[in-house]
Amino acid sequence: MFMAADYDFIEAQEAYDAQEANDAALREACQSGDLPEVLALLEAGADVNKREVEPDSYTPLMLASAYGHASIAHFLLEADARQDIGLELIYSGAYGPSYLNLQTLQLLRAYAPTYNVVLCPDLQAVPGCQAFLDVTRRWTTQLHYFQLLPAERVARLLAGGADVHARDDSADAPSPIGLARAFLRTGATDVCAGLVVSADPIPWSEGTHASSSRRGGARAVELLLAGHLLVRRCQGSTGKGTALLDVWVAHVMPHALHR
């Protein structure tokens, strides 16, 4: 009985040691820029968010970012590497000199658009970095960055219900569909821009209601009920309830559902 327990302990210890070795090797490969090794270690189950024992040590994504290995950062981000662990220390210069470049910063921003990035003066001086942040400051979803994402990821986002009309609270803030249309109007071709534009739903009308998505159809019903309540309130005072409902259905609902 004790021997069986000993074997279990040994197996568990060996598995733990193997995991630690893979995690350490992943960090080393991310620092040195060894992409084939990074891919092999990710396939072997290395922890994409594991730091060393020290609380202020690097994660694989921190190392790839700090050393400007954009291709490695891409695969780490696709493997769900977290940006809320330590990257602010690189942006702020707290870890000393960084080789963060524009391509890597663009990827980091595209995969975590709501993460607030403030660059230290040294990184602000890296060509294009601060200008990129200034332009994209109000881009709030991954779809806004369709040009920087793989087509497969854009397709997954759209299939998952990502809103092509998403924007922040500012009236003049851009939406993914607006950016994609503007990009295509330049005459350029881009698969991801095409995916975003093609996902734009047909504007709602009474004639298209039956073919609306379940979510869009439910929203239309809610708005129609709201219109009836509004008419009921106004009908007694104006006597023009029917006309008001016609305006609501023909103009207000399509605008609200197409935002």
Salt bridges, closest charged atoms under 4 A:
GLU20 OE2 - LYS50 NZ 2.58
ASP23 OD2 - LYS50 NZ 3.72
GLU78 OE2 - ARG153 NH1 3.08
GLU78 OE1 - ARG156 NH2 3.30
ASP84 OD2 - ARG82 NH2 2.92
ASP172 OD1 - ARG138 NH1 2.82
ASP200 OD1 - HIS165 NE2 2.70
ASP200 OD2 - ARG181 NH2 2.31
ASP200 OD2 - HIS258 NE2 3.89
GLU222 OE1 - ARG219 NH1 3.49
